[in-house]
């Protein structure tokens, strides 16, 4: 997986290599967070809209609170 430094300039090349190595070892895609974001508190209407968009786009969406 390509790594975009635009939002994570605190991870150096050694760190990226370690993440890629673990991805290859586990066969899984890993997401790195500097500090874990809080999951969003959604109304039923908001959740329904997210589910509808997931279905339409055939993806899974994750909602987090803004920092």
MDTraj code that builds the backbone (N, CA, C; nanometers):
import mdtraj as md
import numpy as np

residues = "UNK UNK UNK UNK UNK UNK UNK UNK UNK UNK UNK UNK UNK UNK UNK UNK UNK UNK UNK UNK UNK UNK UNK UNK UNK UNK UNK UNK UNK UNK UNK UNK UNK UNK UNK UNK UNK UNK UNK UNK UNK UNK UNK UNK UNK UNK UNK UNK UNK UNK UNK UNK UNK UNK UNK UNK UNK UNK UNK UNK UNK UNK UNK UNK UNK UNK UNK".split()
xyz = np.array([
    [0.0855, -0.1174, 0.0000],
    [0.0000, 0.0000, 0.0000],
    [0.0897, 0.1232, 0.0000],
    [0.0568, 0.2205, -0.0825],
    [0.1326, 0.3457, -0.0848],
    [0.1020, 0.4248, 0.0410],
    [0.1980, 0.5018, 0.0840],
    [0.1814, 0.5786, 0.2067],
    [0.1868, 0.7263, 0.1749],
    [0.0835, 0.7987, 0.2117],
    [0.0750, 0.9422, 0.1883],
    [0.1196, 1.0154, 0.3142],
    [0.2278, 1.0912, 0.3046],
    [0.2809, 1.1639, 0.4195],
    [0.2059, 1.2930, 0.4492],
    [0.1070, 1.3275, 0.3699],
    [0.0393, 1.4562, 0.3864],
    [-0.0154, 1.4754, 0.5275],
    [-0.0648, 1.3694, 0.5895],
    [-0.1255, 1.3823, 0.7219],
    [-0.0469, 1.3114, 0.8308],
    [0.0608, 1.2455, 0.7944],
    [0.1363, 1.1694, 0.8946],
    [0.2856, 1.1895, 0.8738],
    [0.3296, 1.3129, 0.8817],
    [0.4710, 1.3395, 0.8580],
    [0.5591, 1.2999, 0.9757],
    [0.5007, 1.2498, 1.0832],
    [0.5771, 1.2068, 1.1996],
    [0.6217, 1.0621, 1.1885],
    [0.5771, 0.9893, 1.0861],
    [0.6221, 0.8513, 1.0654],
    [0.7376, 0.8555, 0.9652],
    [0.8537, 0.8053, 1.0075],
    [0.9697, 0.8080, 0.9191],
    [0.9705, 0.6838, 0.8301],
    [1.0675, 0.6783, 0.7413],
    [1.0764, 0.5674, 0.6455],
    [1.0912, 0.4322, 0.7165],
    [1.1624, 0.4320, 0.8278],
    [1.1787, 0.3079, 0.9047],
    [1.0441, 0.2606, 0.9598],
    [0.9650, 0.3553, 1.0098],
    [0.8320, 0.3216, 1.0607],
    [0.7407, 0.2694, 0.9506],
    [0.7461, 0.3339, 0.8346],
    [0.6652, 0.2892, 0.7200],
    [0.7054, 0.1484, 0.6797],
    [0.8365, 0.1242, 0.6759],
    [0.8850, -0.0090, 0.6401],
    [0.8360, -0.1143, 0.7386],
    [0.8358, -0.0803, 0.8673],
    [0.7896, -0.1751, 0.9693],
    [0.6405, -0.2050, 0.9514],
    [0.5617, -0.1014, 0.9196],
    [0.4181, -0.1226, 0.8974],
    [0.3973, -0.2109, 0.7749],
    [0.4671, -0.1803, 0.6656],
    [0.4538, -0.2612, 0.5429],
    [0.4953, -0.4061, 0.5665],
    [0.6023, -0.4245, 0.6439],
    [0.6485, -0.5598, 0.6743],
    [0.5409, -0.6374, 0.7506],
    [0.4792, -0.5724, 0.8478],
    [0.3746, -0.6392, 0.9247],
    [0.2510, -0.6649, 0.8375],
    [0.2201, -0.5723, 0.7472],
    [0.1100, -0.5956, 0.6537],
    [0.1375, -0.7185, 0.5689],
    [0.2602, -0.7286, 0.5176],
    [0.2959, -0.8447, 0.4364],
    [0.2914, -0.9735, 0.5176],
    [0.3390, -0.9665, 0.6393],
    [0.3422, -1.0840, 0.7269],
    [0.2014, -1.1326, 0.7612],
    [0.1121, -1.0384, 0.7890],
    [-0.0231, -1.0758, 0.8310],
    [-0.1207, -1.0895, 0.7149],
    [-0.0842, -1.0315, 0.5991],
    [-0.1763, -1.0326, 0.4857],
    [-0.2935, -0.9381, 0.5081],
    [-0.2756, -0.8404, 0.5968],
    [-0.3821, -0.7460, 0.6327],
    [-0.3364, -0.6037, 0.6048],
    [-0.4310, -0.5164, 0.5790],
    [-0.4044, -0.3745, 0.5625],
    [-0.4145, -0.3089, 0.6997],
    [-0.3124, -0.2353, 0.7393],
    [-0.3111, -0.1710, 0.8700],
    [-0.3308, -0.0207, 0.8556],
    [-0.4047, 0.0370, 0.9480],
    [-0.4227, 0.1808, 0.9557],
    [-0.3496, 0.2311, 1.0790],
    [-0.2725, 0.3369, 1.0626],
    [-0.1968, 0.3916, 1.1745],
    [-0.2590, 0.5237, 1.2183],
    [-0.2826, 0.5361, 1.3485],
    [-0.3362, 0.6591, 1.4063],
    [-0.2363, 0.7140, 1.5061],
    [-0.2110, 0.8434, 1.4994],
    [-0.1245, 0.9079, 1.5980],
    [-0.1932, 0.9043, 1.7340],
    [-0.3185, 0.9437, 1.7361],
    [-0.4025, 0.9295, 1.8549],
    [-0.5374, 0.8787, 1.8065],
    [-0.5882, 0.7747, 1.8687],
    [-0.7131, 0.7162, 1.8208],
    [-0.8264, 0.8186, 1.8177],
    [-0.8934, 0.8292, 1.7026],
    [-1.0085, 0.9205, 1.6948],
    [-1.1271, 0.8615, 1.7693],
    [-1.2128, 0.9478, 1.8188],
    [-1.3335, 0.9011, 1.8857],
    [-1.4419, 0.8713, 1.7833],
    [-1.5095, 0.7607, 1.8016],
    [-1.6182, 0.7292, 1.7095],
    [-1.7276, 0.8342, 1.7221],
    [-1.7926, 0.8609, 1.6117],
    [-1.8936, 0.9668, 1.6071],
    [-2.0216, 0.9235, 1.6773],
    [-2.0848, 1.0183, 1.7389],
    [-2.2169, 0.9963, 1.7962],
    [-2.3171, 1.0401, 1.6900],
    [-2.3918, 0.9445, 1.6384],
    [-2.4806, 0.9700, 1.5256],
    [-2.6266, 0.9572, 1.5648],
    [-2.7077, 1.0387, 1.5007],
    [-2.8522, 1.0222, 1.5162],
    [-2.8938, 0.9036, 1.4302],
    [-3.0118, 0.8549, 1.4521],
    [-3.0619, 0.7446, 1.3695],
    [-3.0707, 0.7863, 1.2232],
    [-3.1080, 0.9117, 1.2001],
    [-3.1185, 0.9627, 1.0633],
    [-2.9806, 0.9664, 0.9963],
    [-2.8796, 1.0127, 1.0696],
    [-2.7437, 1.0161, 1.0153],
    [-2.6937, 0.8752, 0.9852],
    [-2.7176, 0.7836, 1.0772],
    [-2.6753, 0.6457, 1.0579],
    [-2.7442, 0.5845, 0.9364],
    [-2.8714, 0.6124, 0.9205],
    [-2.9451, 0.5604, 0.8055],
    [-2.8869, 0.6139, 0.6752],
    [-2.8517, 0.7415, 0.6717],
    [-2.7922, 0.7997, 0.5516],
    [-2.6576, 0.7349, 0.5201],
    [-2.5807, 0.7077, 0.6236],
    [-2.4522, 0.6405, 0.6042],
    [-2.4746, 0.5013, 0.5473],
    [-2.5681, 0.4273, 0.6036],
    [-2.5978, 0.2919, 0.5550],
    [-2.6434, 0.2936, 0.4100],
    [-2.7249, 0.3910, 0.3745],
    [-2.7724, 0.4019, 0.2361],
    [-2.6562, 0.4286, 0.1406],
    [-2.5647, 0.5162, 0.1814],
    [-2.4501, 0.5465, 0.0974],
    [-2.3566, 0.4261, 0.0877],
    [-2.3402, 0.3536, 0.1970],
    [-2.2597, 0.2309, 0.1938],
    [-2.3157, 0.1343, 0.0908],
    [-2.4460, 0.1159, 0.0930],
    [-2.5109, 0.0244, -0.0010],
    [-2.4918, 0.0722, -0.1442],
    [-2.5130, 0.2003, -0.1653],
    [-2.5011, 0.2575, -0.2997],
    [-2.3592, 0.2424, -0.3549],
    [-2.2586, 0.2661, -0.2707],
    [-2.1198, 0.2648, -0.3152],
    [-2.0494, 0.1311, -0.2957],
    [-2.1158, 0.0366, -0.2292],
    [-2.0571, -0.0943, -0.1978],
    [-1.9274, -0.0788, -0.1177],
    [-1.9336, 0.0043, -0.0135],
    [-1.8189, 0.0266, 0.0753],
    [-1.8665, 0.0238, 0.2193],
    [-1.7718, 0.0253, 0.3109],
    [-1.8005, 0.0424, 0.4527],
    [-1.7458, 0.1774, 0.4941],
    [-1.8263, 0.2565, 0.5604],
    [-1.7853, 0.3883, 0.6075],
    [-1.7716, 0.3853, 0.7588],
    [-1.6741, 0.4592, 0.8102],
    [-1.6537, 0.4714, 0.9537],
    [-1.6604, 0.6203, 0.9873],
    [-1.7431, 0.6564, 1.0825],
    [-1.7597, 0.7962, 1.1201],
    [-1.6860, 0.8254, 1.2506],
    [-1.6020, 0.9293, 1.2477],
    [-1.5272, 0.9735, 1.3633],
    [-1.5633, 1.1170, 1.3944],
    [-1.5483, 1.1548, 1.5204],
    [-1.5673, 1.2942, 1.5595],
    [-1.4519, 1.3762, 1.5018],
    [-1.4764, 1.5006, 1.4672],
    [-1.3702, 1.5899, 1.4216],
    [-1.2815, 1.6250, 1.5393],
    [-1.1545, 1.6476, 1.5123],
    [-1.0612, 1.6858, 1.6192],
    [-1.0798, 1.8292, 1.6562],
])
top = md.Topology()
chain = top.add_chain()
for i, resn in enumerate(residues, 1):
    res = top.add_residue(resn, chain, resSeq=i)
    for name in ("N", "CA", "C"):
        top.add_atom(name, md.element.get_by_symbol(name[0]), res)
traj = md.Trajectory(xyz[None], top)
